[in-house]
Amino acid sequence: MANEDEKFPAQQQDTQPGKQYVMRPLPITVNPNYKGSNKLHGKVALVTGGDSGIGRAVCYLFALEGATVAFTYVKGQEDIDAEDALKLISEAKAKDADGPIAIPTDLRSEDNCKRVVDEVVTRFGRIDVLVNNVAVQFYSKSIEEVSADQLRQTYETNFFAYFFLARFALRHMKEGSCIINTSSSTAYTGLPTLLEYSTTKGAIVAFTRSLALQLIPRKIRVNGVAPGPVWTPLEVASLPVEEVVKFGSQVPMDYAAQPYEIAPSYVFLASNDCSSYFTGQFLHPNGGQVVNA
């Protein structure tokens, strides 16, 4: 008889970024009961890490809401997931929206962040919504296990990329545009086995709040989403098997969210009709964790 704490089959991937198409079960991107209502009609959105997980679900809902969508992915490792995401977004897009584009890149480079922004603007003329979502994480039991290279890679991916993409995208954003940054419940609760990941997510909170105040005169909003456990490739690519099988059991609702349960928070923050009085704030779809933030 299976242990009641076991939520997923035993599995593990050896490299980051993880691959969604080989996960068991597959993360669920589409909520068939969600109905778009043109909340983002005519908008151009750039989503990093949009090939899988939360990013794919966000791209899909943005397309359903009328946006033209561009997303980034890692060439080679995420080719199949990117192709699957492109197909899904293309099927969801509005008739008068442009087709989605997928941009292969390594966002740890400042130059690559600029190149991505330039490519989107060259293709679509502007950026109305930037979703900083890409991330890596590494499991360790002690600070002594964290190498300088691992710390650097985590910050370059999880924080520096957010900073540079915002800086370059803002050159092409006008009044009414917005930035949405993905943090994590670990920024508020801490997590000893994801030490450097949690610290980058805390940095994202401070960055979001500070940039939001800086951009108020330009009437550009900056907010974020801080999810709890979500069934994505990042988990099976970074956690030990014994953590994967019980993933989600640590929150009061006793399960890990599917990506489609998180994506509506991004739609809300991207829509001026829904969240015009929100800036410097975080939404917390986290399964009942109390984070007092």
C-alpha positions in Angstrom: 0.0 0.0 0.0 1.4 3.4 -1.0 2.3 5.9 1.7 -0.4 8.5 2.0 2.2 11.3 1.8 3.3 10.1 -1.6 1.8 12.5 -4.2 3.8 11.6 -7.3 5.6 8.6 -8.8 9.3 8.4 -8.1 11.3 10.2 -10.8 14.3 12.5 -11.2 16.0 14.3 -14.1 19.7 14.9 -14.2 20.0 18.4 -15.7 18.4 21.8 -15.4 16.3 23.1 -17.0 14.0 20.1 -16.6 11.9 18.6 -19.4 8.1 18.7 -19.1 7.3 16.2 -21.8 8.9 13.3 -19.9 7.3 14.0 -16.5 4.8 11.6 -14.9 2.1 12.8 -14.7 2.4 15.7 -17.0 1.9 19.1 -15.5 -1.6 20.4 -16.4 -1.5 23.7 -18.4 -5.1 24.0 -19.5 -8.1 24.5 -17.3 -11.0 23.7 -19.6 -13.4 25.8 -17.5 -11.4 29.0 -17.9 -13.0 31.4 -20.4 -11.1 34.3 -21.8 -12.7 37.7 -21.8 -10.3 39.9 -23.8 -8.6 41.2 -20.6 -5.3 41.6 -22.6 -6.6 42.4 -26.0 -4.0 44.0 -28.2 -1.2 43.6 -25.7 2.3 42.3 -26.4 3.7 40.1 -23.7 7.2 38.6 -23.1 7.4 35.6 -20.7 10.7 34.1 -19.8 10.7 30.3 -19.4 7.4 30.0 -21.2 8.1 26.6 -22.7 6.9 24.7 -19.6 5.5 24.8 -16.1 4.0 28.1 -14.8 5.4 30.0 -17.8 3.6 27.9 -20.3 0.3 28.2 -18.4 0.8 32.0 -18.3 1.5 32.2 -22.0 -1.6 30.1 -22.8 -3.9 32.3 -20.7 -2.4 35.5 -22.0 -3.2 34.2 -25.5 -6.7 33.3 -24.5 -7.1 36.8 -23.2 -6.1 38.3 -26.6 -2.4 39.0 -26.1 0.4 38.5 -28.6 3.0 36.3 -26.8 6.7 35.8 -27.0 8.6 33.5 -24.7 12.1 32.3 -24.0 13.5 28.8 -23.6 16.9 27.1 -23.5 17.9 25.8 -26.9 18.6 22.0 -27.1 17.4 21.1 -23.7 13.9 22.6 -24.1 13.3 22.3 -27.8 10.5 19.8 -27.6 8.7 21.6 -24.8 9.0 24.9 -26.7 7.5 23.3 -29.8 4.6 21.9 -27.7 4.1 25.4 -26.1 4.1 27.1 -29.4 1.4 24.8 -30.7 -0.8 25.3 -27.7 -0.5 29.1 -27.7 -1.1 29.2 -31.5 -4.4 27.3 -31.0 -5.5 29.6 -28.2 -4.6 33.0 -29.7 -7.1 35.6 -30.8 -7.7 36.0 -34.5 -6.4 39.5 -34.5 -3.3 38.7 -32.4 0.1 37.9 -34.0 1.4 34.4 -33.8 3.6 33.5 -30.8 7.4 33.4 -31.1 9.8 31.3 -29.1 13.3 32.8 -28.5 16.2 30.4 -27.6 18.6 32.1 -25.2 20.7 31.9 -22.0 19.4 34.7 -19.9 22.4 34.7 -17.6 24.0 37.1 -20.1 23.2 40.8 -20.0 23.7 40.9 -23.7 21.3 38.1 -24.3 18.6 39.9 -22.2 19.0 42.9 -24.4 18.9 40.7 -27.5 15.6 39.1 -26.4 14.0 42.5 -25.8 15.2 43.8 -29.1 13.9 40.8 -31.0 10.4 41.2 -29.5 10.3 44.9 -30.2 11.6 44.4 -33.8 8.9 41.9 -34.4 5.9 43.5 -32.5 6.9 47.1 -32.0 6.7 47.3 -28.2 6.3 45.3 -24.9 3.3 45.9 -22.8 3.7 43.1 -20.3 7.0 41.6 -19.1 6.8 38.4 -17.0 10.1 37.5 -15.4 9.6 33.8 -14.6 12.8 31.8 -15.4 14.5 30.0 -12.5 16.9 27.4 -11.3 17.3 25.8 -7.9 19.8 23.4 -6.3 19.1 21.1 -3.3 21.7 21.1 -0.5 21.6 20.3 3.2 24.4 22.7 4.3 25.8 26.0 3.3 29.2 24.3 3.0 27.8 22.3 0.0 27.0 25.5 -2.0 29.9 26.3 -4.4 30.6 29.8 -5.7 29.7 28.7 -9.2 26.3 27.3 -8.0 25.6 30.5 -6.1 26.6 32.6 -9.1 24.5 30.6 -11.5 21.4 30.9 -9.3 21.7 34.6 -9.0 22.5 35.2 -12.6 19.4 33.2 -13.7 16.9 34.0 -10.9 17.8 37.7 -10.2 20.2 39.3 -12.7 18.1 38.2 -15.6 15.0 39.8 -14.0 16.9 43.1 -13.5 18.4 43.3 -16.9 15.2 42.3 -18.8 13.3 45.0 -16.8 15.9 47.6 -17.6 15.9 46.9 -21.3 12.2 46.4 -21.6 11.3 49.6 -19.9 12.8 51.5 -22.9 9.9 50.2 -24.9 7.1 50.3 -22.3 4.5 53.1 -22.1 2.0 54.3 -19.5 -0.3 51.3 -18.6 2.4 48.7 -19.2 3.4 46.4 -16.4 6.1 44.0 -15.1 5.3 40.8 -13.2 8.1 39.0 -11.3 7.9 35.4 -10.1 9.0 35.0 -6.5 8.2 32.1 -4.2 6.7 31.3 -0.8 10.3 30.4 0.2 11.1 34.1 0.1 8.8 34.5 3.1 9.1 31.2 4.9 12.7 30.3 4.1 13.7 26.8 3.1 17.0 25.3 4.4 17.5 22.9 1.5 17.0 25.5 -1.2 19.2 28.2 0.4 20.5 30.2 -2.5 17.2 29.8 -4.4 15.2 31.2 -1.5 17.6 34.2 -1.1 17.1 35.1 -4.8 13.4 34.9 -4.4 13.7 37.3 -1.4 15.8 39.6 -3.6 13.0 39.6 -6.2 10.5 40.8 -3.6 12.7 43.8 -2.6 13.4 44.5 -6.3 9.7 44.4 -7.2 8.7 46.7 -4.4 11.5 49.2 -5.0 11.1 49.3 -8.8 7.3 49.7 -8.4 7.9 52.9 -6.4 10.4 54.2 -8.9 8.0 53.7 -11.8 4.9 55.3 -10.3 5.6 58.6 -12.1 5.7 56.7 -15.4 2.4 54.9 -14.5 4.0 51.5 -15.1 3.0 48.9 -12.5 5.3 46.3 -11.0 4.0 43.4 -9.1 4.7 39.7 -8.4 3.4 36.2 -7.7 4.9 34.1 -5.0 3.6 30.5 -5.5 3.8 27.7 -3.1 4.6 24.1 -4.4 3.8 23.7 -8.1 4.3 20.6 -10.2 6.8 21.7 -12.8 10.0 20.4 -14.4 12.1 22.5 -12.0 11.2 20.1 -9.1 12.1 16.8 -10.7 15.3 18.4 -12.1 16.5 19.5 -8.7 15.0 17.6 -5.8 15.9 14.1 -4.6 13.5 11.4 -5.3 12.3 11.2 -1.7 11.3 14.8 -1.9 9.6 14.5 -5.3 7.2 11.7 -4.3 5.8 13.8 -1.4 6.0 17.1 -3.1 3.1 19.3 -2.0 2.4 17.6 1.3 4.1 20.4 3.2 1.2 22.9 2.7 -2.2 23.0 4.5 -4.1 22.0 1.3 -1.8 18.9 1.1 -1.1 19.0 -2.6 1.1 20.7 -5.2 -0.7 23.1 -7.5 -0.9 22.5 -11.2 0.4 25.3 -13.4 -3.1 26.2 -14.5 -4.0 27.1 -10.9 -1.2 29.7 -10.7 -1.5 31.4 -14.1 -4.7 33.4 -13.4 -2.8 35.4 -10.8 -0.6 36.7 -13.7 -3.7 37.6 -15.8 -5.1 39.6 -12.9 -1.9 41.5 -12.5 -1.4 42.1 -16.2 -4.9 43.5 -16.7 -5.3 47.2 -16.0 -9.1 46.5 -15.7 -8.5 44.1 -12.8 -5.4 45.5 -10.9 -5.0 49.2 -11.7 -4.5 50.0 -8.0 -1.9 47.3 -7.5 1.8 48.0 -7.5 4.6 46.7 -5.4 2.4 43.8 -4.3 2.5 40.0 -4.4 -0.2 37.5 -4.9 0.2 34.3 -2.9 -1.3 31.1 -4.5 0.4 28.8 -2.0 -2.0 26.2 -0.7 -2.8 27.9 2.6 0.6 28.9 3.9 0.4 32.0 6.0 3.3 34.3 5.1 2.2 37.6 6.5 3.1 39.5 3.4 
